[in-house]
Amino acid sequence: MSELFANAAEIMLVGMAAVLAFLLLLILAMTVMGRLIPTPKPVPQATPSAPQGSSGSDDQVPSSVIAAISAAVHRYRQSKD
């Protein structure tokens, strides 16, 4: 029975050493790659020259569309009652 525990402990230690060696190798590879590969520089965002709003004359909604929307809202509110 004692020999089985010794074998189990030996296998466990070999497995733990293999995992530790792999993790150390992975850390080393990531560190080397981080130093060799340059980090990308952020692209500057273009700022809009004028604020986007609905105050322009080109953005006005035609009166027929406003009338249609108003009629639809009125009819919807009547149907809820």
Secondary structure, 3 states (H helix, E strand, C coil): CHHHHHHHHHHHHHHHHHHHHHHHHHHHHHHHHHHHCCCCCCCCCCCCCCCCCCCCHHHCCCHHHHHHHHHHHHHHHHHHC
